[in-house]
Amino acid sequence: MSAPSFAAKLAAAETAQQDLARQAAQFRDGRILQLQARIAEIQSAIEAAAARREKAVAAVERASSLIKSGSVSTVEMARLTREQAIAQQTADFTDREHRFRAIVSTEFRRS
């Protein structure tokens, strides 16, 4: 192989490597932005779930004091208690999902 031919092949390989490195960096940066947007979306869902949970807890507390006077039926109290449990489970699940995605995001950034 002649020196000019080798130099041309080396230059072409270096150019291809630089292009590949640029593409990889663009992909990584895009993926990080995508993950950050997803984290913000999940954080918003967590906050909404926490607000629903707090609303349900307040409703059960109000109903608990009113059930003694007969102003709230046991059926209504059961419904409110069920809603509270569902709101708590939703908040817990959303929080676990957020933690899982944060771990995945951290692992992705390391690679």
KAGI-V201992 format. One line per field, one symbol per residue. phi: phi as a letter, one per 30 degrees, with the letter a starting at -180 (. if undefined). burial: 1 if it has 16 or more other C-alpha atoms within 10 Angstrom, else 0. A space follows every 10 residues. Layout:
phi->???
burial->???
This chain:
phi->.ddddddddd dddddddddd dddddddedd dddddddddd dddddddddd dddddddddd dddddddddi dbdddddddd dddddddddd dddddddddd dddddddddd d
burial->0000000000 0000000000 0000000000 0100100110 0110110011 0110011011 0011000000 0000001001 1011001101 1101101100 1100100000 0
